[in-house]
Amino acid sequence: MAGIGIGLESKAAQARRRRERDAAVAAAVLRLECAKCGAGPGGPCRTAKGWTSD
């Protein structure tokens, strides 16, 4: 991962990197297809009754 091993950094920089990392993970998750429920890329998984799952 980019940014690992930088050393001491400010709390603002830590928060910025955390936001960037979280956004990258969220974007990667939305590109995946679910084999169990059949949700396509960008769509949330659904339960057997059709509710959106976490």
Predicted model as a PDB file, atoms N, CA, C, CB and O in Angstrom, pLDDT in the B-factor column:
MODEL        1                                                                  
ATOM      1  N   MET A   1       0.837  -1.189   0.000  1.00 54.00           N  
ATOM      2  CA  MET A   1       0.000   0.000   0.000  1.00 54.00           C  
ATOM      3  C   MET A   1       0.875   1.242   0.000  1.00 54.00           C  
ATOM      4  CB  MET A   1      -0.949   0.004   1.212  1.00 54.00           C  
ATOM      5  O   MET A   1       1.935   1.282   0.624  1.00 54.00           O  
ATOM      6  N   ALA A   2       0.416   2.221  -0.694  1.00 61.00           N  
ATOM      7  CA  ALA A   2       1.131   3.485  -0.721  1.00 61.00           C  
ATOM      8  C   ALA A   2       1.014   4.150   0.645  1.00 61.00           C  
ATOM      9  CB  ALA A   2       0.584   4.410  -1.838  1.00 61.00           C  
ATOM     10  O   ALA A   2      -0.051   4.139   1.263  1.00 61.00           O  
ATOM     11  N   GLY A   3       2.091   4.712   1.097  1.00 58.00           N  
ATOM     12  CA  GLY A   3       2.061   5.438   2.350  1.00 58.00           C  
ATOM     13  C   GLY A   3       2.463   4.638   3.562  1.00 58.00           C  
ATOM     14  O   GLY A   3       2.521   5.194   4.659  1.00 58.00           O  
ATOM     15  N   ILE A   4       2.745   3.357   3.415  1.00 63.00           N  
ATOM     16  CA  ILE A   4       3.169   2.554   4.553  1.00 63.00           C  
ATOM     17  C   ILE A   4       4.633   2.865   4.846  1.00 63.00           C  
ATOM     18  CB  ILE A   4       2.961   1.032   4.280  1.00 63.00           C  
ATOM     19  O   ILE A   4       5.454   2.954   3.933  1.00 63.00           O  
ATOM     20  N   GLY A   5       4.944   3.026   6.112  1.00 59.00           N  
ATOM     21  CA  GLY A   5       6.333   3.256   6.506  1.00 59.00           C  
ATOM     22  C   GLY A   5       6.799   4.685   6.367  1.00 59.00           C  
ATOM     23  O   GLY A   5       7.998   4.933   6.239  1.00 59.00           O  
ATOM     24  N   ILE A   6       5.888   5.621   6.390  1.00 60.00           N  
ATOM     25  CA  ILE A   6       6.267   7.022   6.237  1.00 60.00           C  
ATOM     26  C   ILE A   6       6.913   7.538   7.515  1.00 60.00           C  
ATOM     27  CB  ILE A   6       5.043   7.878   5.871  1.00 60.00           C  
ATOM     28  O   ILE A   6       7.768   8.423   7.456  1.00 60.00           O  
ATOM     29  N   GLY A   7       6.533   7.019   8.640  1.00 70.00           N  
ATOM     30  CA  GLY A   7       7.088   7.498   9.900  1.00 70.00           C  
ATOM     31  C   GLY A   7       6.074   8.370  10.615  1.00 70.00           C  
ATOM     32  O   GLY A   7       4.872   8.108  10.581  1.00 70.00           O  
ATOM     33  N   LEU A   8       6.569   9.396  11.253  1.00 82.00           N  
ATOM     34  CA  LEU A   8       5.687  10.291  11.992  1.00 82.00           C  
ATOM     35  C   LEU A   8       4.978  11.233  11.027  1.00 82.00           C  
ATOM     36  CB  LEU A   8       6.479  11.093  13.048  1.00 82.00           C  
ATOM     37  O   LEU A   8       5.605  11.832  10.153  1.00 82.00           O  
ATOM     38  N   GLU A   9       3.694  11.354  11.190  1.00 82.00           N  
ATOM     39  CA  GLU A   9       2.925  12.291  10.384  1.00 82.00           C  
ATOM     40  C   GLU A   9       1.834  12.898  11.253  1.00 82.00           C  
ATOM     41  CB  GLU A   9       2.319  11.593   9.133  1.00 82.00           C  
ATOM     42  O   GLU A   9       1.481  12.353  12.299  1.00 82.00           O  
ATOM     43  N   SER A  10       1.317  14.003  10.821  1.00 89.00           N  
ATOM     44  CA  SER A  10       0.325  14.725  11.614  1.00 89.00           C  
ATOM     45  C   SER A  10      -1.001  13.965  11.650  1.00 89.00           C  
ATOM     46  CB  SER A  10       0.113  16.138  11.048  1.00 89.00           C  
ATOM     47  O   SER A  10      -1.245  13.070  10.841  1.00 89.00           O  
ATOM     48  N   LYS A  11      -1.842  14.342  12.598  1.00 91.00           N  
ATOM     49  CA  LYS A  11      -3.165  13.721  12.683  1.00 91.00           C  
ATOM     50  C   LYS A  11      -4.006  14.043  11.462  1.00 91.00           C  
ATOM     51  CB  LYS A  11      -3.889  14.177  13.944  1.00 91.00           C  
ATOM     52  O   LYS A  11      -4.811  13.219  11.026  1.00 91.00           O  
ATOM     53  N   ALA A  12      -3.830  15.224  10.910  1.00 92.00           N  
ATOM     54  CA  ALA A  12      -4.567  15.592   9.700  1.00 92.00           C  
ATOM     55  C   ALA A  12      -4.140  14.715   8.523  1.00 92.00           C  
ATOM     56  CB  ALA A  12      -4.345  17.081   9.365  1.00 92.00           C  
ATOM     57  O   ALA A  12      -4.978  14.291   7.726  1.00 92.00           O  
ATOM     58  N   ALA A  13      -2.849  14.446   8.414  1.00 90.00           N  
ATOM     59  CA  ALA A  13      -2.362  13.578   7.339  1.00 90.00           C  
ATOM     60  C   ALA A  13      -2.844  12.148   7.540  1.00 90.00           C  
ATOM     61  CB  ALA A  13      -0.827  13.615   7.269  1.00 90.00           C  
ATOM     62  O   ALA A  13      -3.207  11.477   6.574  1.00 90.00           O  
ATOM     63  N   GLN A  14      -2.851  11.675   8.779  1.00 91.00           N  
ATOM     64  CA  GLN A  14      -3.368  10.331   9.063  1.00 91.00           C  
ATOM     65  C   GLN A  14      -4.833  10.226   8.665  1.00 91.00           C  
ATOM     66  CB  GLN A  14      -3.199   9.987  10.555  1.00 91.00           C  
ATOM     67  O   GLN A  14      -5.245   9.237   8.059  1.00 91.00           O  
ATOM     68  N   ALA A  15      -5.619  11.240   9.005  1.00 93.00           N  
ATOM     69  CA  ALA A  15      -7.042  11.233   8.670  1.00 93.00           C  
ATOM     70  C   ALA A  15      -7.247  11.274   7.155  1.00 93.00           C  
ATOM     71  CB  ALA A  15      -7.755  12.423   9.333  1.00 93.00           C  
ATOM     72  O   ALA A  15      -8.129  10.595   6.631  1.00 93.00           O  
ATOM     73  N   ARG A  16      -6.433  12.071   6.448  1.00 94.00           N  
ATOM     74  CA  ARG A  16      -6.533  12.155   4.993  1.00 94.00           C  
ATOM     75  C   ARG A  16      -6.198  10.809   4.362  1.00 94.00           C  
ATOM     76  CB  ARG A  16      -5.599  13.250   4.445  1.00 94.00           C  
ATOM     77  O   ARG A  16      -6.906  10.353   3.464  1.00 94.00           O  
ATOM     78  N   ARG A  17      -5.141  10.176   4.818  1.00 93.00           N  
ATOM     79  CA  ARG A  17      -4.764   8.866   4.279  1.00 93.00           C  
ATOM     80  C   ARG A  17      -5.835   7.819   4.581  1.00 93.00           C  
ATOM     81  CB  ARG A  17      -3.412   8.417   4.856  1.00 93.00           C  
ATOM     82  O   ARG A  17      -6.129   6.968   3.742  1.00 93.00           O  
ATOM     83  N   ARG A  18      -6.415   7.881   5.775  1.00 93.00           N  
ATOM     84  CA  ARG A  18      -7.482   6.946   6.140  1.00 93.00           C  
ATOM     85  C   ARG A  18      -8.687   7.123   5.223  1.00 93.00           C  
ATOM     86  CB  ARG A  18      -7.900   7.146   7.609  1.00 93.00           C  
ATOM     87  O   ARG A  18      -9.269   6.138   4.768  1.00 93.00           O  
ATOM     88  N   ARG A  19      -9.066   8.374   4.948  1.00 95.00           N  
ATOM     89  CA  ARG A  19     -10.182   8.634   4.024  1.00 95.00           C  
ATOM     90  C   ARG A  19      -9.875   8.110   2.623  1.00 95.00           C  
ATOM     91  CB  ARG A  19     -10.488  10.141   3.962  1.00 95.00           C  
ATOM     92  O   ARG A  19     -10.734   7.505   1.982  1.00 95.00           O  
ATOM     93  N   GLU A  20      -8.643   8.343   2.145  1.00 94.00           N  
ATOM     94  CA  GLU A  20      -8.255   7.852   0.819  1.00 94.00           C  
ATOM     95  C   GLU A  20      -8.299   6.331   0.764  1.00 94.00           C  
ATOM     96  CB  GLU A  20      -6.852   8.348   0.452  1.00 94.00           C  
ATOM     97  O   GLU A  20      -8.775   5.751  -0.212  1.00 94.00           O  
ATOM     98  N   ARG A  21      -7.802   5.692   1.814  1.00 93.00           N  
ATOM     99  CA  ARG A  21      -7.787   4.227   1.876  1.00 93.00           C  
ATOM    100  C   ARG A  21      -9.203   3.674   1.930  1.00 93.00           C  
ATOM    101  CB  ARG A  21      -6.987   3.745   3.096  1.00 93.00           C  
ATOM    102  O   ARG A  21      -9.516   2.712   1.229  1.00 93.00           O  
ATOM    103  N   ASP A  22     -10.059   4.263   2.746  1.00 91.00           N  
ATOM    104  CA  ASP A  22     -11.450   3.815   2.858  1.00 91.00           C  
ATOM    105  C   ASP A  22     -12.200   3.999   1.540  1.00 91.00           C  
ATOM    106  CB  ASP A  22     -12.167   4.577   3.979  1.00 91.00           C  
ATOM    107  O   ASP A  22     -13.010   3.154   1.159  1.00 91.00           O  
ATOM    108  N   ALA A  23     -11.929   5.104   0.844  1.00 90.00           N  
ATOM    109  CA  ALA A  23     -12.582   5.339  -0.444  1.00 90.00           C  
ATOM    110  C   ALA A  23     -12.124   4.311  -1.481  1.00 90.00           C  
ATOM    111  CB  ALA A  23     -12.287   6.766  -0.943  1.00 90.00           C  
ATOM    112  O   ALA A  23     -12.925   3.845  -2.291  1.00 90.00           O  
ATOM    113  N   ALA A  24     -10.843   3.962  -1.456  1.00 88.00           N  
ATOM    114  CA  ALA A  24     -10.326   2.965  -2.395  1.00 88.00           C  
ATOM    115  C   ALA A  24     -10.934   1.596  -2.128  1.00 88.00           C  
ATOM    116  CB  ALA A  24      -8.799   2.887  -2.307  1.00 88.00           C  
ATOM    117  O   ALA A  24     -11.262   0.869  -3.066  1.00 88.00           O  
ATOM    118  N   VAL A  25     -11.088   1.239  -0.857  1.00 85.00           N  
ATOM    119  CA  VAL A  25     -11.695  -0.046  -0.510  1.00 85.00           C  
ATOM    120  C   VAL A  25     -13.165  -0.062  -0.913  1.00 85.00           C  
ATOM    121  CB  VAL A  25     -11.550  -0.326   1.001  1.00 85.00           C  
ATOM    122  O   VAL A  25     -13.645  -1.059  -1.453  1.00 85.00           O  
ATOM    123  N   ALA A  26     -13.882   1.021  -0.661  1.00 81.00           N  
ATOM    124  CA  ALA A  26     -15.302   1.084  -1.022  1.00 81.00           C  
ATOM    125  C   ALA A  26     -15.482   0.976  -2.535  1.00 81.00           C  
ATOM    126  CB  ALA A  26     -15.933   2.392  -0.505  1.00 81.00           C  
ATOM    127  O   ALA A  26     -16.416   0.321  -2.998  1.00 81.00           O  
ATOM    128  N   ALA A  27     -14.602   1.608  -3.307  1.00 79.00           N  
ATOM    129  CA  ALA A  27     -14.691   1.524  -4.761  1.00 79.00           C  
ATOM    130  C   ALA A  27     -14.398   0.109  -5.249  1.00 79.00           C  
ATOM    131  CB  ALA A  27     -13.725   2.514  -5.410  1.00 79.00           C  
ATOM    132  O   ALA A  27     -15.032  -0.368  -6.189  1.00 79.00           O  
ATOM    133  N   ALA A  28     -13.438  -0.561  -4.612  1.00 77.00           N  
ATOM    134  CA  ALA A  28     -13.100  -1.932  -5.008  1.00 77.00           C  
ATOM    135  C   ALA A  28     -14.244  -2.884  -4.695  1.00 77.00           C  
ATOM    136  CB  ALA A  28     -11.821  -2.399  -4.300  1.00 77.00           C  
ATOM    137  O   ALA A  28     -14.521  -3.797  -5.473  1.00 77.00           O  
ATOM    138  N   VAL A  29     -14.904  -2.682  -3.576  1.00 74.00           N  
ATOM    139  CA  VAL A  29     -16.016  -3.552  -3.188  1.00 74.00           C  
ATOM    140  C   VAL A  29     -17.177  -3.407  -4.168  1.00 74.00           C  
ATOM    141  CB  VAL A  29     -16.484  -3.226  -1.756  1.00 74.00           C  
ATOM    142  O   VAL A  29     -17.837  -4.396  -4.486  1.00 74.00           O  
ATOM    143  N   LEU A  30     -17.436  -2.197  -4.649  1.00 72.00           N  
ATOM    144  CA  LEU A  30     -18.545  -1.976  -5.565  1.00 72.00           C  
ATOM    145  C   LEU A  30     -18.291  -2.551  -6.960  1.00 72.00           C  
ATOM    146  CB  LEU A  30     -18.825  -0.502  -5.671  1.00 72.00           C  
ATOM    147  O   LEU A  30     -19.223  -2.658  -7.757  1.00 72.00           O  
ATOM    148  N   ARG A  31     -17.041  -2.925  -7.268  1.00 72.00           N  
ATOM    149  CA  ARG A  31     -16.746  -3.520  -8.569  1.00 72.00           C  
ATOM    150  C   ARG A  31     -16.939  -5.033  -8.567  1.00 72.00           C  
ATOM    151  CB  ARG A  31     -15.327  -3.187  -8.983  1.00 72.00           C  
ATOM    152  O   ARG A  31     -16.900  -5.659  -9.626  1.00 72.00           O  
ATOM    153  N   LEU A  32     -17.143  -5.621  -7.405  1.00 73.00           N  
ATOM    154  CA  LEU A  32     -17.277  -7.071  -7.302  1.00 73.00           C  
ATOM    155  C   LEU A  32     -18.709  -7.513  -7.570  1.00 73.00           C  
ATOM    156  CB  LEU A  32     -16.830  -7.549  -5.923  1.00 73.00           C  
ATOM    157  O   LEU A  32     -19.659  -6.780  -7.292  1.00 73.00           O  
ATOM    158  N   GLU A  33     -18.853  -8.716  -8.111  1.00 79.00           N  
ATOM    159  CA  GLU A  33     -20.169  -9.315  -8.284  1.00 79.00           C  
ATOM    160  C   GLU A  33     -20.355 -10.370  -7.198  1.00 79.00           C  
ATOM    161  CB  GLU A  33     -20.330  -9.936  -9.712  1.00 79.00           C  
ATOM    162  O   GLU A  33     -19.402 -11.054  -6.825  1.00 79.00           O  
ATOM    163  N   CYS A  34     -21.556 -10.503  -6.701  1.00 80.00           N  
ATOM    164  CA  CYS A  34     -21.848 -11.471  -5.647  1.00 80.00           C  
ATOM    165  C   CYS A  34     -22.322 -12.783  -6.287  1.00 80.00           C  
ATOM    166  CB  CYS A  34     -22.924 -10.912  -4.658  1.00 80.00           C  
ATOM    167  O   CYS A  34     -23.282 -12.802  -7.057  1.00 80.00           O  
ATOM    168  N   ALA A  35     -21.637 -13.862  -5.955  1.00 81.00           N  
ATOM    169  CA  ALA A  35     -22.007 -15.173  -6.499  1.00 81.00           C  
ATOM    170  C   ALA A  35     -23.229 -15.744  -5.789  1.00 81.00           C  
ATOM    171  CB  ALA A  35     -20.833 -16.150  -6.381  1.00 81.00           C  
ATOM    172  O   ALA A  35     -23.960 -16.548  -6.367  1.00 81.00           O  
ATOM    173  N   LYS A  36     -23.455 -15.338  -4.550  1.00 81.00           N  
ATOM    174  CA  LYS A  36     -24.550 -15.898  -3.763  1.00 81.00           C  
ATOM    175  C   LYS A  36     -25.908 -15.298  -4.128  1.00 81.00           C  
ATOM    176  CB  LYS A  36     -24.281 -15.686  -2.293  1.00 81.00           C  
ATOM    177  O   LYS A  36     -26.872 -16.025  -4.368  1.00 81.00           O  
ATOM    178  N   CYS A  37     -25.975 -13.967  -4.167  1.00 82.00           N  
ATOM    179  CA  CYS A  37     -27.279 -13.331  -4.407  1.00 82.00           C  
ATOM    180  C   CYS A  37     -27.441 -12.826  -5.834  1.00 82.00           C  
ATOM    181  CB  CYS A  37     -27.474 -12.182  -3.448  1.00 82.00           C  
ATOM    182  O   CYS A  37     -28.548 -12.480  -6.246  1.00 82.00           O  
ATOM    183  N   GLY A  38     -26.344 -12.779  -6.594  1.00 80.00           N  
ATOM    184  CA  GLY A  38     -26.430 -12.341  -7.979  1.00 80.00           C  
ATOM    185  C   GLY A  38     -26.392 -10.836  -8.166  1.00 80.00           C  
ATOM    186  O   GLY A  38     -26.714 -10.345  -9.248  1.00 80.00           O  
ATOM    187  N   ALA A  39     -26.009 -10.096  -7.144  1.00 80.00           N  
ATOM    188  CA  ALA A  39     -25.915  -8.644  -7.276  1.00 80.00           C  
ATOM    189  C   ALA A  39     -24.783  -8.298  -8.232  1.00 80.00           C  
ATOM    190  CB  ALA A  39     -25.692  -7.973  -5.897  1.00 80.00           C  
ATOM    191  O   ALA A  39     -23.685  -8.845  -8.132  1.00 80.00           O  
ATOM    192  N   GLY A  40     -25.054  -7.399  -9.146  1.00 80.00           N  
ATOM    193  CA  GLY A  40     -24.065  -6.996 -10.130  1.00 80.00           C  
ATOM    194  C   GLY A  40     -23.109  -5.959  -9.567  1.00 80.00           C  
ATOM    195  O   GLY A  40     -23.248  -5.530  -8.422  1.00 80.00           O  
ATOM    196  N   PRO A  41     -22.143  -5.559 -10.375  1.00 79.00           N  
ATOM    197  CA  PRO A  41     -21.201  -4.530  -9.938  1.00 79.00           C  
ATOM    198  C   PRO A  41     -21.933  -3.231  -9.579  1.00 79.00           C  
ATOM    199  CB  PRO A  41     -20.154  -4.264 -11.035  1.00 79.00           C  
ATOM    200  O   PRO A  41     -22.791  -2.763 -10.327  1.00 79.00           O  
ATOM    201  N   GLY A  42     -21.588  -2.673  -8.454  1.00 75.00           N  
ATOM    202  CA  GLY A  42     -22.202  -1.429  -8.002  1.00 75.00           C  
ATOM    203  C   GLY A  42     -23.493  -1.616  -7.233  1.00 75.00           C  
ATOM    204  O   GLY A  42     -24.027  -0.652  -6.685  1.00 75.00           O  
ATOM    205  N   GLY A  43     -24.003  -2.831  -7.180  1.00 76.00           N  
ATOM    206  CA  GLY A  43     -25.250  -3.091  -6.458  1.00 76.00           C  
ATOM    207  C   GLY A  43     -24.983  -3.772  -5.129  1.00 76.00           C  
ATOM    208  O   GLY A  43     -24.039  -4.552  -5.004  1.00 76.00           O  
ATOM    209  N   PRO A  44     -25.799  -3.485  -4.151  1.00 79.00           N  
ATOM    210  CA  PRO A  44     -25.612  -4.120  -2.846  1.00 79.00           C  
ATOM    211  C   PRO A  44     -26.148  -5.555  -2.856  1.00 79.00           C  
ATOM    212  CB  PRO A  44     -26.310  -3.299  -1.744  1.00 79.00           C  
ATOM    213  O   PRO A  44     -27.030  -5.891  -3.646  1.00 79.00           O  
ATOM    214  N   CYS A  45     -25.611  -6.385  -1.979  1.00 81.00           N  
ATOM    215  CA  CYS A  45     -26.125  -7.746  -1.825  1.00 81.00           C  
ATOM    216  C   CYS A  45     -27.521  -7.683  -1.215  1.00 81.00           C  
ATOM    217  CB  CYS A  45     -25.174  -8.612  -0.941  1.00 81.00           C  
ATOM    218  O   CYS A  45     -27.861  -6.743  -0.497  1.00 81.00           O  
ATOM    219  N   ARG A  46     -28.311  -8.691  -1.514  1.00 81.00           N  
ATOM    220  CA  ARG A  46     -29.676  -8.752  -1.000  1.00 81.00           C  
ATOM    221  C   ARG A  46     -29.902 -10.075  -0.285  1.00 81.00           C  
ATOM    222  CB  ARG A  46     -30.701  -8.572  -2.138  1.00 81.00           C  
ATOM    223  O   ARG A  46     -29.288 -11.089  -0.619  1.00 81.00           O  
ATOM    224  N   THR A  47     -30.779 -10.054   0.693  1.00 83.00           N  
ATOM    225  CA  THR A  47     -31.136 -11.260   1.418  1.00 83.00           C  
ATOM    226  C   THR A  47     -32.096 -12.082   0.588  1.00 83.00           C  
ATOM    227  CB  THR A  47     -31.749 -10.923   2.783  1.00 83.00           C  
ATOM    228  O   THR A  47     -32.506 -11.655  -0.491  1.00 83.00           O  
ATOM    229  N   ALA A  48     -32.460 -13.255   1.077  1.00 81.00           N  
ATOM    230  CA  ALA A  48     -33.376 -14.134   0.356  1.00 81.00           C  
ATOM    231  C   ALA A  48     -34.749 -13.492   0.167  1.00 81.00           C  
ATOM    232  CB  ALA A  48     -33.521 -15.455   1.094  1.00 81.00           C  
ATOM    233  O   ALA A  48     -35.461 -13.820  -0.782  1.00 81.00           O  
ATOM    234  N   LYS A  49     -35.126 -12.577   1.068  1.00 84.00           N  
ATOM    235  CA  LYS A  49     -36.423 -11.911   0.972  1.00 84.00           C  
ATOM    236  C   LYS A  49     -36.347 -10.592   0.210  1.00 84.00           C  
ATOM    237  CB  LYS A  49     -36.979 -11.666   2.357  1.00 84.00           C  
ATOM    238  O   LYS A  49     -37.352  -9.891   0.091  1.00 84.00           O  
ATOM    239  N   GLY A  50     -35.152 -10.239  -0.315  1.00 78.00           N  
ATOM    240  CA  GLY A  50     -35.030  -9.044  -1.120  1.00 78.00           C  
ATOM    241  C   GLY A  50     -34.547  -7.795  -0.391  1.00 78.00           C  
ATOM    242  O   GLY A  50     -34.401  -6.742  -1.012  1.00 78.00           O  
ATOM    243  N   TRP A  51     -34.297  -7.890   0.905  1.00 82.00           N  
ATOM    244  CA  TRP A  51     -33.814  -6.735   1.653  1.00 82.00           C  
ATOM    245  C   TRP A  51     -32.337  -6.520   1.351  1.00 82.00           C  
ATOM    246  CB  TRP A  51     -34.041  -6.923   3.175  1.00 82.00           C  
ATOM    247  O   TRP A  51     -31.604  -7.475   1.091  1.00 82.00           O  
ATOM    248  N   THR A  52     -31.905  -5.265   1.386  1.00 79.00           N  
ATOM    249  CA  THR A  52     -30.499  -4.944   1.210  1.00 79.00           C  
ATOM    250  C   THR A  52     -29.733  -5.356   2.457  1.00 79.00           C  
ATOM    251  CB  THR A  52     -30.306  -3.439   0.918  1.00 79.00           C  
ATOM    252  O   THR A  52     -30.125  -5.025   3.576  1.00 79.00           O  
ATOM    253  N   SER A  53     -28.636  -6.081   2.257  1.00 77.00           N  
ATOM    254  CA  SER A  53     -27.840  -6.517   3.403  1.00 77.00           C  
ATOM    255  C   SER A  53     -26.637  -5.595   3.583  1.00 77.00           C  
ATOM    256  CB  SER A  53     -27.377  -7.983   3.222  1.00 77.00           C  
ATOM    257  O   SER A  53     -26.316  -4.797   2.702  1.00 77.00           O  
ATOM    258  N   ASP A  54     -25.991  -5.711   4.714  1.00 67.00           N  
ATOM    259  CA  ASP A  54     -24.816  -4.879   5.001  1.00 67.00           C  
ATOM    260  C   ASP A  54     -23.634  -5.383   4.281  1.00 67.00           C  
ATOM    261  CB  ASP A  54     -24.524  -4.824   6.471  1.00 67.00           C  
ATOM    262  O   ASP A  54     -22.550  -4.812   4.398  1.00 67.00           O  
TER     263      ASP A  54                                                      
ENDMDL                                                                          
END                                                                             
